[in-house]
């Protein structure tokens, strides 16, 4: 890693020299680890100007619309690879050979079953519990089933934990859905691929045979791929922070699930569908577009623009193509899908949206696809968590493999009371 120096001056006096570190791509960073010796710390709410770690997994350049996993462009991966190949790349740093891919898929397939005792955990939830609550609780409980594989300092145990989590997450997610609608659990089938298996466990019932639509399975696989990792976002940072304490991998992933649950993060595509339901019909779109353009109106069009991507979301380009394929294949008559398609047309043509680069993002298209497939909005964030598990566990493993890791301990700017005298209750 290249290195130069920056001088820090306070009140016109040079205080300290700080190293400037350069990675292989992206912005240079100023290493402020020795800043504390001056008596000062930095203040950066939201960590918008702070690099918290070194990572070789994912690179994003929001201004240029670039997203790469281990150096591979996301649109190449989405079009030329399947989700498990992307999982291998994230975990191992390179594309697998055919033999490595076959071995990896076999390992994942062999781990898709869950312990029968784990099934009983679902019966502790009320039927109307949110599926994310079930996912968070059950994944955290998985640590109680693998006592012999919880040594986080053993790379072999870490990778076995990664394989288990990637493999079992679709099974657990589908169980959460089945429990919420009162249907019996459906177990995985080894002859199906990852996306096909998930759809089978979601939608098949004992009373009749279920055939997986290949167009739908392909769309599902792309949704998994396009959500597999996204650098140091809130949930990934949560997993890293939990992992810095030495917590076991299942607890760390459960922490990531809890962070993802928020509507500002993983709940974005669910919020998008809720917005479409609020609009209701195509004839009401002009009213809501006008509200979106009015700065004094609190209404926001969800699924347009992106906090990171200032030009376009590279994932949305691939997702748009898949979205139209699914809608054509299923030929569904749904007013909300009509609203979505008209909103898409306006966003791509209206000068207001084009000038502000408020293009439909990946959440907009993935929400439409999931709606068309028949997946309820309460499951959208669950599917996001399932997809992102490989990213979380890859970052967790990378962090633990780097020497000199310390427990995360942010500083604060204290603004509360000081030196107050405590008066006993009898005298208050």
C-alpha positions in Angstrom: 0.0 0.0 0.0 1.5 3.3 -1.1 2.1 5.9 1.6 2.8 9.7 1.8 2.5 12.3 4.6 0.0 15.0 5.5 0.8 17.7 8.1 -2.0 18.6 10.6 -2.0 22.2 11.8 -4.2 23.5 14.6 -4.4 27.3 15.3 -1.6 27.8 12.7 0.8 25.5 14.4 1.9 22.2 12.9 1.0 19.5 15.4 1.6 16.2 13.7 2.3 14.4 10.5 -0.3 11.8 9.4 0.3 9.1 6.8 -1.7 9.2 3.6 -2.6 5.7 2.5 -3.4 4.7 -1.1 -5.3 1.6 -2.0 -5.6 -0.1 -5.4 -8.6 2.1 -6.3 -10.8 4.8 -4.8 -9.9 7.8 -2.6 -6.7 8.0 -0.6 -7.2 8.1 3.2 -5.5 9.9 6.0 -4.4 7.5 8.7 -5.5 9.3 11.9 -4.7 6.6 14.4 -2.0 8.7 16.1 -4.2 11.8 16.3 -5.3 11.0 19.8 -1.8 11.9 21.1 -2.6 15.6 20.2 -5.7 15.6 22.5 -8.0 15.8 19.5 -10.3 13.3 17.7 -12.3 13.6 14.5 -16.1 14.1 14.5 -17.9 12.3 11.6 -21.5 11.4 12.3 -22.6 8.7 9.9 -19.0 7.9 9.1 -19.4 9.6 5.7 -15.7 10.6 5.6 -14.2 7.8 7.6 -12.5 4.6 6.4 -13.1 2.0 9.1 -11.1 -0.9 7.7 -8.9 -2.3 4.9 -10.8 -4.6 2.6 -10.2 -6.4 -0.7 -13.7 -7.6 -1.2 -15.9 -5.0 -2.9 -15.1 -1.6 -4.6 -17.7 1.1 -5.2 -17.3 4.4 -7.1 -20.7 6.0 -6.7 -19.9 8.9 -9.0 -19.0 6.6 -11.9 -21.6 3.9 -11.2 -19.0 1.2 -10.5 -19.5 -1.8 -8.3 -17.0 -4.6 -8.4 -16.6 -7.8 -6.3 -13.0 -8.9 -6.1 -12.4 -6.8 -9.3 -15.2 -8.3 -11.3 -17.9 -5.9 -12.6 -21.3 -6.5 -11.1 -23.0 -6.6 -14.5 -20.6 -9.3 -15.8 -21.3 -11.3 -12.7 -25.0 -10.9 -12.9 -25.1 -11.9 -16.6 -22.4 -14.6 -16.8 -22.3 -16.2 -13.3 -24.8 -17.6 -10.9 -25.2 -16.7 -7.2 -23.1 -19.6 -5.8 -20.3 -18.7 -8.2 -20.4 -15.1 -6.8 -20.4 -16.6 -3.3 -17.2 -18.5 -4.1 -15.6 -15.3 -5.5 -16.5 -13.2 -2.4 -15.3 -15.9 0.0 -12.1 -16.9 -1.9 -11.1 -13.9 -3.9 -11.1 -15.4 -7.3 -13.4 -17.1 -9.8 -13.6 -20.9 -9.3 -12.5 -23.5 -11.8 -15.2 -25.9 -12.9 -13.9 -28.5 -10.3 -13.8 -25.9 -7.5 -17.3 -24.7 -8.4 -18.7 -28.3 -8.4 -17.1 -29.0 -5.1 -18.4 -25.8 -3.6 -22.0 -26.2 -4.8 -22.0 -29.8 -3.5 -20.9 -28.5 0.0 -23.6 -25.9 0.0 -26.2 -28.4 -1.1 -25.2 -30.9 1.6 -25.7 -28.2 4.3 -29.2 -26.9 3.3 -31.0 -29.1 5.9 -31.4 -27.6 9.3 -31.4 -29.5 12.6 -34.9 -30.7 13.5 -34.6 -29.1 16.9 -34.1 -25.8 15.2 -37.5 -26.2 13.5 -39.1 -26.0 17.0 -37.9 -22.5 17.5 -40.5 -21.2 15.0 -43.3 -22.4 17.2 -42.3 -19.9 19.9 -43.3 -17.1 17.6 -46.9 -15.8 17.1 -48.1 -16.5 13.6 -48.3 -12.8 12.8 -44.7 -12.1 13.8 -42.6 -10.4 11.2 -40.5 -12.9 9.3 -37.4 -10.7 10.0 -38.0 -11.3 13.7 -38.0 -15.0 13.1 -34.9 -14.9 10.9 -33.0 -12.8 13.5 -33.9 -15.1 16.4 -33.4 -18.4 14.6 -30.0 -17.4 13.0 -28.7 -16.2 16.4 -29.9 -19.5 17.9 -27.8 -21.6 15.4 -24.7 -21.0 17.5 -26.2 -23.4 20.1 -26.1 -26.3 17.5 -22.4 -26.0 16.5 -20.3 -25.8 19.7 -17.4 -27.6 18.1 -17.1 -25.0 15.3 -17.1 -21.7 17.2 -13.3 -21.0 17.4 -13.2 -17.8 15.4 -9.4 -18.0 15.3 -9.5 -21.2 13.3 -9.8 -20.5 9.5 -11.2 -24.0 8.8 -14.0 -23.5 11.4 -14.7 -20.0 10.0 -15.2 -21.3 6.5 -17.4 -24.2 7.7 -19.6 -21.6 9.5 -19.7 -19.6 6.3 -20.9 -22.6 4.3 -23.6 -23.5 6.8 -24.9 -19.9 6.9 -25.1 -19.6 3.1 -26.7 -23.0 2.8 -29.2 -22.8 5.6 -30.4 -19.2 5.2 -32.9 -20.0 2.3 -34.3 -22.9 4.3 -34.8 -20.7 7.4 -36.2 -17.9 5.3 -38.7 -20.2 3.6 -39.7 -21.7 7.0 -40.4 -18.2 8.3 -42.7 -17.6 5.4 -44.5 -21.0 5.7 -45.0 -20.5 9.4 -46.5 -17.0 8.9 -49.2 -18.4 6.5 -49.9 -21.6 8.4 -48.5 -24.1 5.8 -46.2 -27.0 6.6 -42.5 -26.6 6.2 -41.0 -27.8 2.9 -37.6 -29.3 3.0 -34.8 -28.7 0.5 -34.2 -31.0 -2.5 -30.6 -31.7 -3.6 -31.4 -31.9 -7.3 -32.4 -28.3 -7.4 -30.0 -25.3 -7.7 -29.9 -22.6 -5.1 -32.6 -20.3 -6.5 -34.9 -23.2 -7.6 -34.6 -24.7 -4.1 -35.7 -21.5 -2.5 -38.7 -21.1 -4.7 -39.6 -24.8 -4.1 -39.4 -24.3 -0.3 -41.5 -21.1 -0.6 -44.3 -22.2 -2.9 -44.6 -26.0 -3.0 -47.2 -27.8 -0.9 -47.7 -31.5 -0.1 -50.9 -31.7 -2.0 -49.5 -31.2 -5.5 -46.4 -31.0 -7.5 -44.7 -27.7 -7.9 -42.7 -26.9 -11.0 -40.2 -24.1 -10.9 -40.5 -21.6 -13.7 -36.9 -21.2 -15.2 -37.5 -17.5 -16.0 -38.5 -16.8 -12.4 -35.6 -18.9 -11.0 -33.2 -16.9 -13.2 -34.7 -13.7 -11.8 -34.4 -14.9 -8.3 -30.8 -15.8 -8.8 -30.0 -12.4 -10.1 -31.7 -10.7 -7.1 -29.5 -12.8 -4.9 -26.4 -11.9 -6.9 -27.1 -8.1 -7.1 -27.6 -8.0 -3.3 -24.6 -10.2 -2.3 -22.4 -7.5 -1.1 -22.2 -3.7 -1.1 -19.0 -2.7 0.7 -19.1 -1.0 4.2 -22.9 -0.3 4.5 -24.7 -0.2 7.8 -25.4 -3.9 8.2 -21.9 -5.0 7.1 -20.3 -2.5 9.4 -22.6 -3.9 12.2 -21.3 -7.4 11.5 -17.7 -6.2 11.6 -18.3 -4.3 14.8 -20.0 -7.3 16.5 -17.2 -9.5 15.2 -14.5 -7.2 16.6 -15.7 -8.3 20.1 -15.0 -11.9 19.3 -18.6 -12.8 19.0 -19.5 -16.1 17.2 -20.5 -15.9 13.5 -24.1 -16.7 14.0 -24.5 -13.8 16.6 -22.7 -11.5 14.1 -25.0 -12.4 11.2 -28.0 -12.0 13.5 -26.7 -8.5 14.3 -26.4 -7.8 10.6 -30.0 -8.9 10.1 -31.2 -6.6 12.8 -29.4 -3.7 11.2 -30.7 -4.5 7.7 -34.3 -4.6 9.1 -34.4 -0.7 9.1 -36.5 0.9 6.3 -33.5 3.2 5.4 -31.5 0.1 4.6 -32.9 -3.3 3.7 -36.5 -2.2 3.9 -36.1 0.0 0.8 -37.8 -2.3 -1.7 -40.6 -3.0 0.8 -41.0 0.8 1.2 -41.2 1.0 -2.6 -44.1 -1.4 -2.8 -45.9 0.4 0.0 -45.5 3.6 -2.0 -47.0 1.9 -5.1 -50.0 0.8 -2.9 -50.4 4.4 -1.7 -50.5 5.7 -5.2 -52.9 2.9 -6.2 -53.7 3.6 -9.8 -52.0 5.0 -12.9 -54.4 8.0 -13.0 -53.1 9.2 -9.6 -49.4 9.2 -10.7 -49.3 12.9 -11.8 -50.5 14.0 -8.4 -47.7 12.1 -6.6 -45.0 13.1 -9.1 -46.0 16.7 -8.4 -45.7 16.0 -4.7 -42.3 14.5 -5.2 -41.2 17.7 -7.0 -42.5 19.9 -4.3 -39.7 20.5 -1.8 -42.1 21.5 1.0 -44.1 18.2 0.6 -42.8 15.3 2.8 -43.7 12.7 0.2 -40.8 10.9 -1.4 -40.8 8.6 -4.4 -39.1 5.4 -3.1 -36.8 3.4 -5.3 -35.4 6.3 -7.3 -31.9 7.6 -7.0 -29.4 6.1 -4.5 -27.3 7.5 -1.6 -24.1 6.0 -3.0 -24.6 6.1 -6.8 -24.8 9.7 -7.9 -25.1 8.8 -11.6 -26.8 5.5 -12.0 -27.1 2.2 -10.0 -25.1 -0.4 -12.0 -27.3 -3.1 -10.5 -30.5 -1.5 -11.8 -29.5 -1.9 -15.4 -29.4 -5.7 -15.2 -32.4 -5.8 -12.9 -34.5 -3.7 -15.3 -33.9 -6.3 -18.0 -34.8 -9.1 -15.7 -37.9 -7.3 -14.4 -39.4 -6.9 -17.9 -38.6 -10.6 -18.7 -40.5 -11.7 -15.6 -43.5 -9.5 -16.3 -43.7 -10.7 -19.9 -43.4 -14.3 -18.8 -46.0 -14.2 -16.1 -48.4 -11.8 -17.9 -49.9 -10.6 -14.6 -52.8 -8.2 -14.5 -52.0 -6.2 -11.4 -52.7 -2.4 -11.1 -49.6 -1.9 -8.9 -47.4 -3.3 -11.6 -49.0 -0.9 -14.1 -48.3 1.9 -11.7 -44.7 0.8 -11.4 -44.1 0.6 -15.1 -45.6 4.1 -15.7 -43.5 5.5 -12.9 -40.4 3.9 -14.6 -41.3 5.6 -17.9 -41.7 9.0 -16.3 -38.5 8.7 -14.4 -36.5 7.8 -17.5 -38.1 10.7 -19.6 -39.1 13.5 -17.3 -36.6 16.4 -17.2 -36.8 16.8 -13.5 -35.9 13.2 -12.8 -33.3 13.0 -15.5 -31.5 16.2 -14.5 -31.3 15.1 -10.9 -30.3 11.5 -11.9 -33.3 10.1 -10.0 -33.3 6.8 -12.0 -35.0 3.7 -10.8 -32.6 1.8 -8.6 -32.2 -1.9 -7.8 -34.8 -1.8 -5.0 -37.4 -0.5 -7.4 -37.0 -3.3 -9.8 -36.4 -6.1 -7.3 -39.5 -5.1 -5.4 -41.6 -5.3 -8.6 -40.1 -8.7 -9.5 -40.8 -10.1 -6.0 -44.4 -8.8 -6.1 -44.9 -10.4 -9.5 -43.5 -13.7 -8.3 -46.0 -13.7 -5.4 -43.7 -13.0 -2.5 -45.3 -10.8 0.1 -43.7 -7.5 1.1 -43.0 -8.7 4.6 -40.5 -11.2 3.0 -38.6 -8.7 0.9 -36.1 -7.8 3.6 -35.7 -11.5 4.5 -34.6 -12.2 0.9 -32.2 -9.3 1.1 -30.7 -10.7 4.3 -30.5 -14.1 2.7 -28.6 -12.7 -0.3 -26.3 -10.5 1.8 -25.3 -13.3 4.2 -22.3 -14.2 2.0 -21.1 -10.6 1.9 -21.4 -10.3 5.7 -19.6 -13.5 6.4 -16.9 -12.7 3.8 -16.2 -9.4 5.6 -16.3 -11.1 9.0 -13.8 -13.7 7.8 -11.5 -11.1 6.2 -11.5 -9.0 9.4 -10.5 -11.9 11.6 -7.7 -12.9 9.1 -6.1 -9.5 9.4 -3.5 -9.1 12.2 -3.8 -6.4 14.9 -7.6 -6.2 14.9 -9.0 -4.3 17.8 -12.5 -4.2 19.3 -14.5 -1.3 17.7 -14.8 1.7 20.0 -15.9 5.0 18.4 -15.3 8.3 20.2 -18.0 10.9 20.9 -18.5 14.6 21.3 -20.0 14.9 24.7 -22.7 17.6 25.1 -24.3 16.6 28.4 -24.1 17.9 32.0 -20.9 17.8 34.0 -20.0 17.9 37.7 -23.5 17.8 39.0 -24.1 17.2 42.7 -26.4 14.3 43.4 -29.0 15.0 46.0 -30.5 12.0 47.9 -34.1 11.3 47.1 -35.3 12.3 50.6 -34.0 15.8 50.0 -35.3 16.3 46.5 
